[in-house]
Every structure is written in structure tokens, then in C-alpha cells.
Amino acid sequence: MKKLIVLVVAILATTQIFANDKNTKETSEQKLRNEIALLLDRPEIRLESNEIKANIEFILNAKGEIVILTVDSEKQAIEQYVKSRLNYKKVNTDAIKTGNKVFKIKLKVLNPEA
């Protein structure tokens, strides 16, 4: 399927990453969001509807790898796609120093043919 990349544009547009110190955390969390958007680029998922949404929860381990906790979506293919693209992928960000913080991201997959 060509160009579900619109997904990546809208992917993390509504990121829900909460921070205690907004001045220093925003930049590292924004970098993390951008890295995740790159990892989720160019999905090849066939959609029956115009869009599918998913809520992703993850943590960063001590090695700087993304560990997916949950992917809540109405379509199993989205869950498998997110896990295959993100789980245990290393990211370069200062957000690693946050400890056991759970990050939450809203994902929207748009159908380019609609």
C-alpha cells in the first residue's frame, strides 16, 4: 500500500508525554517523538476505513531502547506493525534519564486513498 505516510505526519501530532520540568523535558521528548515518527515511517497496512487510531504506551529501558507496554487499537495489524517497528529499537535522546516513566502516544493511521 502506497503512502500511508500520512500516518507519520499525523502519528504523534497529539502526543501525550507528561513532564515535571517542562523547560528541559520538552526538547528531549520532542526529539523522542521525532525518532518514533521516523521509525513508524512508510507503513504497508491495508485500511478499510479512512483512519484508524491507536494508543501506545511504552517505556525506555536503561539501554535506551523502546519497550512497548500496550498498543490499544481496533485493528490487530496496527498493533503488530507498531510492535515490529518500535519494540527494542534504540533511540538517542535525553529522555532516557527519566527512569521508569511510562510514555503515552496517540497514533492515527490515515488512508491515503480516501
N, C-alpha and C positions, 0 to 999 in steps of 0.2 A: 504494500500500500504506500502510495507516494505521499510524502509530506504531511505527516501528522505532526510535523514540526511545530505547527501552530500550537500544539500541546506545550512545547517547551517555552514558547513565548508566554503562554498563559499559565504555565505549570506552577510556578511558585510566585505568581503575582500576588497571591493572597497568603503570604507566609505568616505563620503564627509562631514566631520564635520569641519567647519572652526572655528578657534580660533584667538583671538587677541594676547594672550600671549602663545606662543607655548610651552614654557618650563613647565608651570604649567597646562595648559589645556590638553595636550596630555595624561597625565596619567589618569585624570578623564574621558576624552572622550573615552579612550581605555577601561576603566572599564565599562562605559555605553554601549559601543559596545559589550563587552563580555556578559553583563547581557541580552542584547537584543537577542544575539545569543542563549543563554540558554532558553529564553522564546519562541523562534521560533523553538526549537528543535523538532524533530520527527513529521514532518507533514504527514498527511494522505490524500494526494491530488493525484488524478489520472491525469497523464500527457499524452497527446497525442504526444507531441514533446519531444525532448531531454532536452530542457531547456526553462524556462520562466523567464523573468526579470520583476522587479517591482522597482519603485522609491517610497520611503516612506519619507514623511515629517511629523515631529512631534515636539511637544514642551514638556517641563517638567513643570507641574504646581507647585504651592507653597507646595503641599503635597508630592512632589517627584514622582508623577505619570506621566506616559507617556500619552499624549493626541495626538492621531493620527489626523493629518490635512488632508492629502491626501495619497492615495495609487494608483499610476498610473501603471496599469498592463493591459495586453491584455486579461487576464483571470479573470473572476469575483470571482472564487474560491480562488485565491491568495489574492484578496482584503479582502474577508470575513475572510480568515484564519489569515491574519496579524492583522486585527482589533480585532478578537476574542482573539488572543493571547497577544496583546500588549496594547490595549486601556484601560486606567486607571489601569494598573499594576504598582505597586510601585517598584522603583529602588533605590538602595543605592549607591549614587555617589555624588561627589562634584560638578558635572556639574549643579546641581540644582541651584546653586548660580549665574547662567548666566543670569537670568531674562527671558525676552521674546524671547529668541533666538530660531530660527527655525533650527532644526537638519535635515539633509538630509542623507539618506542611500540608497544605491543601493542593491537590493536583487536579488539573482539568485537562482532559484529552478532547480535542476538538476534531471533528471530521472535516478534512479539507475539501471534500466533495460536496458538502452541504452548502 
